[in-house]
């Protein structure tokens, strides 16, 4: 799977991106804008995991992750120059996973 590149999110005016279908076997990498200050992740129907310890296509693991229950969002302030993250489904395919980046 290809890294979801969000580096132009603020320039393009598209700070919200959706992953149509997220699997549970390999991590989906996220490339964040260098000036991003906050990241929010959630899925309406399936639990997902967020981590800053994995890269795109790394094998599934729940070490160093946060579980985000279905129907909820997890919001985290980013460290300066935190430009990568990764998401994965807890089980099966998670549909319509929302990724939101903020610069304020």
C-alpha positions as CSV (number, residue, x, y, z in Angstrom):
1,X,0.0,0.0,0.0
2,X,1.2,3.5,-0.7
3,X,1.8,6.1,2.0
4,X,-1.1,8.6,2.3
5,X,0.7,11.9,1.6
6,X,-0.9,14.7,3.5
7,X,2.0,17.2,3.1
8,X,0.0,19.4,0.9
9,X,-3.2,19.3,3.0
10,X,-3.0,23.0,4.1
11,X,-1.9,24.3,0.6
12,X,-4.7,22.3,-1.1
13,X,-7.3,23.3,1.5
14,X,-8.0,19.6,2.2
15,X,-7.0,18.9,5.9
16,X,-9.5,16.0,6.0
17,X,-8.7,12.8,4.1
18,X,-10.5,9.5,4.1
19,X,-9.0,6.1,3.7
20,X,-11.8,4.1,1.9
21,X,-10.7,0.7,3.2
22,X,-8.0,0.0,5.8
23,X,-6.8,-3.5,6.4
24,X,-5.7,-5.3,9.6
25,X,-2.5,-7.0,8.3
26,X,-0.2,-4.1,7.5
27,X,0.2,-0.6,8.7
28,X,-0.9,2.3,6.5
29,X,1.7,5.1,6.6
30,X,0.8,8.7,6.9
31,X,3.1,11.5,5.7
32,X,2.1,14.6,7.7
33,X,2.7,18.3,6.9
34,X,5.8,19.6,8.6
35,X,3.8,22.4,10.2
36,X,1.0,20.1,11.5
37,X,0.2,20.6,15.2
38,X,-2.6,18.2,15.8
39,X,-3.7,14.9,14.3
40,X,-7.2,13.3,14.7
41,X,-8.1,9.8,13.6
42,X,-11.4,7.9,13.7
43,X,-13.7,5.4,12.0
44,X,-17.5,5.3,12.3
45,X,-18.0,1.6,12.2
46,X,-14.7,-0.2,13.2
47,X,-12.0,0.2,15.8
48,X,-8.6,1.3,14.5
49,X,-5.1,1.7,15.9
50,X,-2.8,4.8,15.6
51,X,1.0,4.6,16.1
52,X,4.1,6.7,15.6
53,X,6.3,3.6,15.7
54,X,5.5,1.9,12.4
55,X,6.1,2.6,8.7
56,X,3.9,1.9,5.7
57,X,3.5,-1.8,5.1
58,X,5.0,-2.9,8.4
59,X,3.4,-6.1,9.8
60,X,0.5,-5.7,12.2
61,X,1.3,-5.3,15.8
62,X,-0.3,-3.5,18.8
63,X,2.9,-2.5,20.6
64,X,3.2,1.3,21.0
65,X,-0.3,2.0,19.7
66,X,-3.5,3.5,20.9
67,X,-6.8,1.8,20.1
68,X,-9.5,4.1,18.9
69,X,-13.0,2.6,19.5
70,X,-15.5,2.6,16.6
71,X,-17.5,5.8,16.3
72,X,-14.9,7.9,18.2
73,X,-12.0,10.1,17.3
74,X,-8.6,10.3,19.0
75,X,-6.9,13.6,18.9
76,X,-3.2,14.1,19.6
77,X,-0.9,17.1,19.7
78,X,2.1,16.5,17.5
79,X,5.7,17.1,18.5
80,X,7.6,19.6,16.4
81,X,8.6,18.1,13.1
82,X,6.5,14.9,13.8
83,X,5.9,14.1,10.1
84,X,4.9,10.4,10.1
85,X,2.3,8.2,11.7
86,X,0.5,5.0,10.8
87,X,-3.0,3.5,11.2
88,X,-4.3,0.0,11.0
89,X,-7.7,-1.7,11.5
90,X,-8.2,-3.8,14.6
91,X,-9.9,-6.6,12.7
92,X,-11.0,-7.0,9.1
93,X,-11.5,-4.0,6.9
94,X,-12.3,-0.6,8.5
95,X,-14.2,1.5,6.0
96,X,-14.0,5.3,5.8
97,X,-11.3,6.0,8.2
98,X,-11.0,9.8,8.6
99,X,-7.6,11.5,9.1
100,X,-7.7,15.2,10.1
101,X,-4.5,17.4,10.3
102,X,-4.5,20.8,11.9
103,X,-1.9,23.6,11.9
104,X,-3.2,25.6,14.9
